[in-house]
Amino acid sequence: MRTYLRAAWHLAIGVAVALTASAASAQPDLLDIPMEGLVASDVQSAARVAKQLSESNAAVSIVTAEDIRTFGYRTLGEVLNSMRGLYTTSDRRYQFPGGRAYGVPGDFAGRIRLLIDGYATQDNLSGQLYLDESGLIDIDLIDRVEYIPGPGGVNYGQGAFFGVINVITKNGRDFNGLRLSGEAGSYNTFRKRATFGKQFDNGADLLLSYSRLNSVGQDFDFPYFAATTGNGRAAGMDGEHNERIFLKFQYQNFSLEAGHVQRTKQSPLPRDELGFGKPYQTDDTQDFVQLNYDYALGSSLRGSTRAFAGQYLDHAYRGYNEYAATLQGLAGAPPGAVAAMRNRGKGAWTGIDQQLVYTGIAGHTLTLGAEYRRDPNIDFYNQSLTSSGRRSDYDFPIASLDSSTWGLRFADELRLGEHWTANVGARYDRPQLGVCQFIRPGTPAPVPFVLPRSKTTSHCIDYPYQPQWSPRAGLVWQADARTTLKASWAEANRMPTPLELPFDQAYVRPERVETRELVLIRDFGSLWRFTGSVYDYHVSDAQYIDDRGYRHYDGKINPYGAEVQLDTSWGRWSLRGSVAWRQSDVPDKALANSPRWLGKDRSSLTTENCHRSPWSTSRCRPSRRGMACPAH
């Protein structure tokens, strides 16, 4: 798979150069647009068909490239922290999203779907979103970020359980030449980026970017380990390094994108009593490529075909000393042959998506889509390391499996009159698990062990991969030019990722959510806009961690809450404030990392020389469990 992606990379660059060789701006800040203009703005991911914000069922949040520049956001996670009702946490290796009823520490996916120009970025091992420096896109290449709360299963399948985040990247014409940038910051942090973008005379548009990050990181004090280590200080163990490459090429109805990111991140947090003072390092690599072709089959029928492929490779230190000794005993290694252990994960996937949009029936926009995804590699196993950090000959496997999924979707947007719009839709997904090799911890492995890819072994996962339906319905009332009321209902499903499955899987079922939401958008003159929503979710067979740290697989969670936001712009001054309240406790248990109140505000002032002075804060109040919210 890696060879195919490398070849695709070379082909992508070659095609872009060949087509552009035959030929010899910026988006406005939403806070600078009058409120009437905001209503007319398009949201591109609510139904995979661009529509006005006022026509989308959800209370959509948008952050533009100008917002990113003004407030100095450095990662996608910081962008999400600025959005209404969202927050992130970190374990010094990855950032994890939190929002309506989700935010469990270490919950990689957060039950939302992250798209980059329509490409679903999550891997097939843990479903990680990659909101930090492990992400595929440099923050300076983002044109805008859209967050659509609520299930998006009709359009995007089982990953869009609680919402969809769509990242729309810039085009080559937004740069119009070569642009170099550098940045220096605290903790010996240095960033550099080289970007070339241009729209050629024949209409071809090319964007090619390379960026790099190096950071020594912070030093941390752990009083708990002071007695055994002398000072309990973890120095030089929070470093980070990454490299990114991104290519985007568009010509007529074709578009081609490819991306690569490689990151090394150290974590000072010890995982066992004997592991303090040792760097727990994670090395991960991601690659993706997608090709899209948009076409017209008549005056009222449009089509879009998209093919994609991706892969993910992860190496992470998991234990020293006592874990290594356990592995040494299982593998039959001689004393001293194993000094440490690390997990290795490898995932690869390919797929194709076909969509047709028909507008030939008066008052209707019909959408029909089909998607097939193949996951030929979902591999996990442990590697044992020598005292010099090299891989030894004694490995202990975990699992290697493959799967595939195909889905059909249908949606109809109906114009019921001058002020009313309704939409209905449904999606059917059928996952199929292939065969795999599985050895549970405690089972002796051959020495040396080579992880097999047997096609004759029986299923190692008993989890019921059942077909799933995801329906939705919505109604929008445009009372007048300044008032919009929206109501929506939807259901969605989520299958656990391979890393989430326990060894005893008989009691694990797909998570299912049913949601209801009301949204009100009201403009007061040309200066003020109010956005409010109330929602009620019902989640069954949910995986969650309670406030004592225990994981459960049969939860019934009933999150409900309200969110309000106020936007205003007076001349050169802009202000946005939001408050979110939610109740998401399980009966007799409190959900970890789920704040009851979350408030945010941000403002900017443009001076005579067009310089902006930004300011923003974020505050939260926990529900029977302490937590911290990031502020900027």
N, C-alpha and C positions, 0 to 999 in steps of 0.2 A: 504493500500500500504506500509506503514511504517513497518507493521508486516512482510509482505512478504520479504522486503529488509533485515530486521534484520535476518530472517530465512536464506535468501540467504547468508548473511555474515557468519553465523555459519556453513552452509553447505560448503561454499567455504574453510574455514579454516580447517574443518574436512576432506574434500577430499584431500587437500594439505598435511596435516599431515599423513593421512593414506597411501597415495601413496609414500611419501618420506620415511616413516618409513620402507618400505620393502627393502630399500637400505641401506646398512650399512651407453691483456686484455683490458685493456682500449682502447677506440677508439683514433686514432691519430688526432692531430690538422690538419685541412684542410690546414692551412697556412704552415705546415711543409711538406706537400706532394708535389712532383714535379707537374708541371702543367699537364703533361701527365696523372698522377694519378688522378688528379681532374676530368678530362674528363671521366675517367672510374668509378667514384663514382656513387652509385645508389641513386636515389630519389624514395621514396616508395609510395608517395601519389598522384603523378600527374595523374595516371590513375588506382589506386588501384592495379597496377602490377608494381613490381620493375623494373626500367629501368635506363639506364645511363643518367647522367645529360645532355650530348650532344644530347640525343634523346628526351628529354622532350620539349614540345612546348614552355614553359615559361622560363623566366630568374629566375631560382630558387635561393633562398638565403638559406644558411645553417649555423647554429651555433651549434658547437659540445659541448660535456661535457667538453673538454679541454678548449674551449673558455670561457665557464661559469666559470670554476675554475680560469683561468688566469685573467679575467677582473672583477671577483667578482660580477657577476650578482646575485641578490637576489630573483627576481621574473621573471615570464614569460614576464611581461610588460617591464622590463629592457632588456630582450633578444630582444624583438621586436624593442625597441629603437635603438639597434645596427644594425638593418638590413636596407638595402638600401630602401629609400622612405617611411619608416614607422615611426610613432611617437605615443605617448600616452599622454593623459591629465588626470587630476584627480579632483574630487570634494571633496576630503578628505574622501570619503567612498569607491569609486570604481575608477579603471582606465578604460579609454575608448580609443579604438584604432583609429588611423587616418592614412590615406594613400592616394591612388589615389581617389580623389573626395569625400572622406568621412572623418569624424572627427568631426561631430556635437557634441557639448558639451551635455553630458547626453544621447548620442546615444549608448545604451548598446552593441548592437551586432556589430555595425560598418559594417554590411553587409558582413562579412566574416565568414567562418566556422572554428571552432577550434576543432581539433581531438586529442584524446589521444589514441594512438595505434588503431586508426580507430573508436573510440567511439566519437560521437558528443556530446560535453559537454554543449551546450547551453540549458537553461531551456525553458519551454514552456509558461512562463509569459512575460518576457521582452527580451528574447534572449541574455542575458548577457554572455560575454565571460569569465569573471573571470580571469583576467590577474595578479591580485595582490595576497595578502595573502588569499583571498577568494577562490583561485583556488584549484583544487583537488590534484595537484601533488606538492610535495616538489621539489625545484629546483635541489637538489643534486641527485634526482632519474632520471633526464632527460639525455638520451644518446645523443640526438640531436633534433634540431627544424628545420623544413623545412617550408619555406614560398613560396607558388606558386601563384603569382599574376594572376589576370584574373578570369573570371567566371569558377566555377567548378560544375555547375549545373548538368552536365551529370552524374557525379559520385556521387554527394552528395546532390542533390536536391536544393530547393529554398533558403537554408541558405547560400550557397556558391556563393554570388552575385558578389563580387569583388575579391575573393581570398580564399585560403585554407591555414591554419596553421596546420601542423601535428607535434605533439609531440611524439617522440619515446622514450620509457622508457628503463632503463637499465634492465639487467637480474640478477638473483641471482649469477651467476658465476662471475659477475663484482665485487662483494664484497667478495665472498669466505670466509664467516665467519661473526662474529658480529662486527659492527662498531658503535662507539659512538662518537658524536660530540657536541660541545657547542660553543656558540658565544655570545659576549657582545658588545654592541654598544652605540651610542649616544641616548639621550632621554630615558635612562633606558630601553634599548632594550635587551632582552635575548632570544636566540634560543637554543633549544636542540633537538637532534635527535638520535634515536636508530634504526639501520637497521641490519637485518639478511638476508644474501643471500648465497645460495649454490647450486651447481649442484651435484646431487648425482650419485652414481655408476650406477643406472639403467637409467640414462639420464634425470630424473626429475629435474626441475629447480624451485627453490622457492625464492621469494623475499618478505619480510615482513618488513614494516617500520612504525614507529610512530614518529611524530615530534610535537613540541609545540613552540609557540611564545608568548611573553609578552612584551608590550611596553607602556610606559606612554605617549609618543608622545610629540609634540611641544606645546608651548604656543604661542598664536597669539594676535596681537593688532589690534583693529578695531577703528580708529579715529572717525568714524561716530557715534559710540555709546558712546564715551567718555563723552559727555555732560550729558547723561541720566544715565550712570552707574558709573561715577567717573573716571574711567581710560580706559574703553573700552578694557580691557584685558580678553581674554578667556584662563584661566589657567586650566590645567588638563582635557581638553575636547577633546583630540585627541588620546586617548588610543586605543589599539588594542590587541586582544587576539585570538589565533586560535589553533586548534588541528587537526592533520591529521593522518589518517591511510590508508595505501595502501598495497594491496596484489596482487602479480602476480605469477601465477603458470603455468608451461608448462610441459607437458608430452606427448611424441610422437607427435601426430597430434592435441592434445587438448591444449587449453590455456584458463585460467580463470583469470579474473581481477576484483577487487572490490576496491572501494575507499570511504572514508568518510572525510568530512571537516566540522568543526563547527567554526564560527568566530563571534566575537563581535567587532564592530568598532564604535567609537564615532566620531562625526563631530562637530567642533566648529562653523561652518557656520550657522547663524540664518536664519530661514525660514520666520519669520515675525517680525514686529517691537517690539513686546512684548516678543519675544522668546530668546533674547540675554542672554547669560550666562547660558543657560540650555543645557545639553548634548543631541544632536540629535543622538540617538544610533540605530545602525542597528545590528540585530542578524539574521544570516542566516546559514542554514545547507544544505549540499548536500550529496547525496549518489548515488552510481552507482555500477552495476555489469554487466559483459558481459562474455559470454562463446562463444568460437570460435573453430570450427572444420574444419581443412583443409584435403582434401583427393584427391586421384587420381582415376579416373574412367576409366583409360586406359593410354596408352603411350602418348596420345596427348590431354587428357581432364582432367582438374583439377577443383575441386570444393571447395567452402568455404561457411560454414553456420555459421552465427553469431546471437545470441540472446542477447538482452540487456534490462535493466530496470534502471530507475533513478527517483529521486525525489528531490524537492527543497522546502525549507520552509523559509520564510522571515518575520521578524518582524521589522518594521522601524517606529520610531517616526516621525510624520509629522507635528504636530502643538500643540501649547500651547494656553491657554487663549482664544483668539478670536475664533479660530477654535473649541476649546472644547465647548465654549458657543453656537456656531452654532449647533454642534452635540447634545448638551444638549437640546436645544429647539426642534430639530427634533424628538428626542427619547422620549420627555416628561419626562425627568429626573428632579428630584427636584433640587433646587439650591445647588451647592457645590458637587453634586454627581459625576460630570465629571470635571477632572482637566487637562487632556491631551488626545491626540488622536494618535493612531498609525495605520498604514496599516498592514494588514496581507495578505500574498500571499502564496499559496500552489499549487505546480504542481507535477504531477506524469506522467510517460510515460513508455511504454514497446514497444518492437518491435522485428522484425526478418528480417535478410537480407540474401539473397541467391545469390551467384555469381558463374558462370561457365566460364572457360577460355579454348578455343579450339585452338590448334596449328596444326591441322591435314591438313590444306590447305597450300600449299607452299607459303611463302611470306605473310601470314596473321596471326594475333593474334586476334581472335574473343572473345569478352567479352559480356556476357548476364547476367543481374542482375535483381532482383526484391526485393522490400522492402515494408514492412508494418509496420506502426507505429500507436499506439493507445495512445491517451492522455485522460485518464479517469478523470483526475482532473486538472482543470485550475480555481482556486478559488481566488477571491479577496474580502476582506471586511475590514471595519474599526473596530477597537476595541477602546472603551473608557476606560480610566484609572482613578482611584481615585487619590487623592493627595498623597497617599502613594506608588503609582506606580502599584497597583494591578488592575486587570481587573474588571470593573464594570459590572452591569447587562444590560447595555444599549449600544447595538451595532447597527451600521448602515451598511447594506450590500451594496455591489457594484455588483458583478457578480459571477456566478458559471456556468461553461460550460465544455463541453467535445468535442473532435474532433478525427478524424482519417485520415490517409493519406496512400495511396498506390501508388507505382511508379514502372515503368519498364524502364530499360536502356539497350542500345546497343552501342558497340564501336568496331571498326575494325582498327587495325594498319597494314598498308600495306608496304612491302618492294618493292620499285619501281626500285631498282637497287643497285649498290654498295654504292652510295652516297646519295640516296634519300629515305626518309621515309614519309609517309602520314598517317594521322589518322582522322577518322570521327566518329561521335557518336551522339546520341540523347537520351533524357529522357522524359518520360511522367509521370506527377504527377497529381493525382486526390485527392484533399482534400475534406473531408466531415465534416461539422459542426453538432454536436449533438444538444441536447436541453439544455437550461440553464434558470436560474432564474436571473432576473436583476431588480434592483431598482435604479432609477436615484437619484442623490442628489436633495433634495427638496421634496421627497416623504416620508411621515411619515411611520415609521416602527413600527411593533408591539412591545410591551414592556412586558417582555423582548423578544428579538428576537433571534431565533436560525436559523442559515443559513440552508435552506433546500437543498436537492438534488432531486428536483422533476423531474420525467421522463415524466411528462405529460404537462409541460408548453411549450409555443411556443418559437420559436427562439428569442433571445434577440439581435442578431447581424444581421444587414441587409447587411453586407459586402458580396460582391459576391465572394465566394470561388470557383473560376473557375478552370477547368483543365488547365494545363500549359505544354507547350513543351519547351525543352531546347536543341537546337542543337549546334554542334561545328564541326570545321574542322581545320586541321593544316598540315603544310608541313615543313620538316626539310631537309636541304641540308648540308651534311658533306663534304665540299669541299676538305679538307685534314685533316691530324691528328691535325692541329692547328686551323682550321677555321670552324665555324659552323654558319649557317644562318637559322633562324626560322621565319615562318609566321603563324599567327593563326587568326581565326575568331570564335566568339561564341556569343550566346545569353543565358540569364538567367532571372529568375523571382524571385521575393521576395514578399511574402504576409506579411502585417504588423502584428506585434505581438499584442496580446490582449491589452497590455498597450498603444499601439500607436494609437488605434482606437478612434476617437472622437465620441461624442454622435450622431452627424449627419453624418452617414456613406454613404449617398447616392452618394457622389462624390468621394469616396475613391476607387481606383483601384489598382491591383497588380503593383508594380514597375517592370519595365522591362529594361534590359540593353543589348545593342549590342556593341561588342568590336572588335577592330582590333589592332594587335600588330606585330611589327617586332623586332627581337632580333639578335644581333651579338655577338658572343664569339670568341675572337682571342687571341692566345697565342704567345708571342714574346720570343722565346728562351725558356729556362727552368725556367726563373725568373719572367716573367711578364705575367699577364693575364688581358685582357680588356673585360668588359661586358657592352653592351649598348642596350637600348631598346627605341622605340618610340611607343606610343599607342594613340588610339582615341576611346573614349567611348561616347555612346549616351544613356542617361537615360530618360525614360518617366514615367509620373505619379509618380514622385519622392517626397518623404517626405524630407523636408529640413527646416532649420531655417536660416533666413536671418540675415544680420548684425545688425538689430534692435531687434532681439529676437523673431520675429513672425514665427510660424510654418505654412508651406504650404504643400498641399497634391497633387498638380497638376503640379509640377515642370518639366521642360524640361532642363536637365543639359547636357552639352557637354564637359566633361573633356578631355583634351588632354595634353600630356607632353612627357618628355624624362628623362631617368635615365642612368647614366654612373657609372661604378665602376672600380677601378684599384687595383689589388692585386699583391704584390711582396714579395719575400723572399730572403734575402741575408744572407746566413750563419745562424747566431743566431738571426737575426733581421727580423721581419715581419711587413708589413704595408698594410693596406686596407683603401682606401678612396673612397667616393661616393658623387655624387651630383644629386639631383632630382629637376626638374623644371616641374611645372604643372600649367595649367590655367583651372579653374573649376567654373567660375562665371556664375550665371544665368543671362539672359538678364535683365539689369537695376537693378540687385541686386548683392550683394557680399555674398558669402557663409561664414558663421562663421567658424572660426578655420580651415581654409584651406590655409596653407602657400604657397606662390608662389615658394620659393626656400628652399631647405632643404639639408644641407651638413653635412657629417660625416667623421671622420677619427679615426683610431685606430692603435696602434702599440704595439709591445712587443719585449723585448730583453731577450734572454736566456743567463744566465751567466754560468760560468764554473761548478757551483754546481747545474745546471739545474733549478735555480730560475728564474722566469720571472718577469720582471718589465713592467706592462701594462700601457697604457695611451690611452684615447679616449675622443673625444669631439663631440658635436652635435650642429649645428647652423641652424637657419631658418630665413627667411625673409617673413613677412606677405604680404597679398594682401588686402590693404585697411582696415585691421582690425588687431589690435595687438594681439599677442599670445606669449607664451613662449614654447620653446622646452627643454626637459630635457637634461642634460649633465652628463657624468660620468667620 
